[in-house]
Amino acid sequence: MVEKINHARTCIYNCNYHIVFSTKYRKPVLMEDVEKRLKEIIIEIGMEKGFKVSQIEVGQKDHVHIFVSGHPKIAPSYIVKMIKGITARKLFIEFPQLKKQLRNGHLWNPSYYIETIGSISEEVIRKYIERQKKDD
């Protein structure tokens, strides 16, 4: 589980992301054995690259939902790039049949969806900032 507040040397942060991406052509190639290994690799990548993976689920064997938390210096696009690039390379090596199932040897669709996840709503933050105005 991702902790609400993370402490680093120069900041305290809570940067969480919901990331979704699909296989190329939405091919349902993420079968049980591939899915299990995919999850293991994503967790390894997070530990190696400095972000925390709190949840991973595969939907309909053709797309992945990931909940991650990372230091503000780690760009969300970098997290996605590392996950997609490293998992594709490792899964193609470990499961050579994947390349045959996908044209041109690309595992992932180049697009992705990302959303920031916070513990308070936009409305609460706007009201808080509004209350910071000084009475003149």
C-alpha positions as CSV (number, residue, x, y, z in Angstrom):
1,M,0.0,0.0,0.0
2,V,1.3,3.5,-0.9
3,E,1.7,5.6,2.2
4,K,-0.1,8.9,2.2
5,I,2.9,11.1,2.9
6,N,6.4,10.3,1.7
7,H,9.5,12.0,3.2
8,A,12.6,12.8,1.1
9,R,15.7,14.8,1.9
10,T,14.4,18.1,0.6
11,C,10.6,17.6,0.5
12,I,7.5,15.9,1.8
13,Y,5.2,14.7,-1.0
14,N,2.2,12.7,-2.0
15,C,2.4,12.2,-5.8
16,N,0.2,9.3,-6.9
17,Y,-0.7,8.2,-10.4
18,H,-3.2,5.9,-12.0
19,I,-1.7,4.6,-15.3
20,V,-3.5,2.6,-17.9
21,F,-2.1,1.3,-21.2
22,S,-3.0,-1.5,-23.6
23,T,-1.4,-4.1,-25.7
24,K,-0.8,-3.3,-29.4
25,Y,-4.0,-3.8,-31.4
26,R,-5.7,-4.7,-28.0
27,K,-4.6,-8.2,-28.6
28,P,-5.5,-10.4,-25.5
29,V,-2.0,-11.8,-25.0
30,L,-1.6,-11.2,-21.3
31,M,-2.5,-14.7,-20.2
32,E,-2.0,-16.0,-16.7
33,D,1.7,-16.8,-16.9
34,V,2.5,-13.6,-18.8
35,E,0.4,-11.5,-16.4
36,K,2.1,-13.0,-13.3
37,R,5.6,-12.2,-14.8
38,L,4.5,-8.8,-15.9
39,K,3.4,-7.8,-12.4
40,E,6.8,-9.1,-11.0
41,I,8.7,-7.1,-13.5
42,I,6.7,-3.9,-12.9
43,I,7.4,-4.2,-9.1
44,E,11.2,-4.8,-9.8
45,I,11.2,-1.7,-12.1
46,G,9.7,0.4,-9.4
47,M,12.2,-0.6,-6.8
48,E,15.1,-0.1,-9.2
49,K,13.9,3.3,-10.6
50,G,12.7,4.8,-7.3
51,F,8.9,4.7,-7.4
52,K,6.5,2.6,-5.4
53,V,4.0,0.3,-7.1
54,S,1.0,-0.3,-4.9
55,Q,-1.4,-2.1,-7.2
56,I,-1.4,-3.7,-10.6
57,E,-4.3,-5.4,-12.4
58,V,-4.7,-6.7,-15.9
59,G,-8.0,-6.3,-17.6
60,Q,-9.5,-8.5,-20.3
61,K,-6.0,-9.8,-21.0
62,D,-5.3,-6.7,-23.1
63,H,-4.7,-3.7,-20.8
64,V,-3.0,-2.9,-17.5
65,H,-4.0,-0.6,-14.6
66,I,-1.2,0.5,-12.3
67,F,-1.2,2.7,-9.1
68,V,2.2,4.2,-8.4
69,S,3.7,6.8,-6.2
70,G,6.9,8.7,-7.0
71,H,9.1,11.5,-5.9
72,P,8.3,14.8,-7.6
73,K,11.6,14.7,-9.4
74,I,10.5,11.6,-11.3
75,A,8.4,12.6,-14.3
76,P,5.2,10.5,-14.7
77,S,6.1,10.1,-18.4
78,Y,9.5,8.6,-17.3
79,I,7.6,6.1,-15.1
80,V,5.4,5.0,-18.0
81,K,8.4,4.9,-20.4
82,M,10.4,2.6,-18.0
83,I,7.5,0.3,-17.3
84,K,6.5,-0.1,-21.0
85,G,10.0,-0.4,-22.4
86,I,11.5,-2.8,-19.8
87,T,8.4,-5.0,-19.6
88,A,8.2,-5.4,-23.4
89,R,11.9,-6.3,-23.7
90,K,11.8,-8.8,-20.8
91,L,8.5,-10.4,-21.8
92,F,9.6,-10.9,-25.4
93,I,12.7,-12.7,-24.2
94,E,10.8,-14.8,-21.7
95,F,7.8,-15.5,-23.9
96,P,8.9,-15.6,-27.5
97,Q,5.4,-16.5,-28.7
98,L,4.3,-13.0,-27.9
99,K,6.2,-11.6,-30.9
100,K,4.4,-14.0,-33.2
101,Q,1.0,-12.9,-31.8
102,L,1.8,-9.3,-32.3
103,R,2.6,-7.7,-35.7
104,N,5.9,-5.8,-35.9
105,G,7.0,-7.1,-32.5
106,H,5.5,-4.3,-30.4
107,L,3.9,-5.3,-27.2
108,W,2.3,-2.0,-26.1
109,N,0.2,0.6,-27.8
110,P,2.3,3.8,-27.9
111,S,-0.5,5.7,-26.1
112,Y,-1.4,5.7,-22.4
113,Y,-3.8,7.2,-19.9
114,I,-2.5,8.9,-16.7
115,E,-4.3,10.6,-13.9
116,T,-3.0,12.1,-10.7
117,I,-4.6,10.8,-7.5
118,G,-4.6,12.9,-4.4
119,S,-6.2,12.6,-1.0
120,I,-8.2,15.8,-1.3
121,S,-10.4,17.1,-4.1
122,E,-9.8,20.0,-6.4
123,E,-12.7,21.9,-4.8
124,V,-11.2,21.6,-1.3
125,I,-7.8,22.9,-2.5
126,R,-9.4,25.8,-4.3
127,K,-11.3,26.8,-1.1
128,Y,-8.2,26.5,1.0
129,I,-6.2,28.7,-1.4
130,E,-9.0,31.2,-1.5
131,R,-9.0,31.5,2.3
132,Q,-5.3,32.4,2.1
133,K,-6.1,35.9,0.8
134,K,-5.0,38.6,3.2
135,D,-7.7,41.0,4.3
136,D,-6.6,44.5,3.4
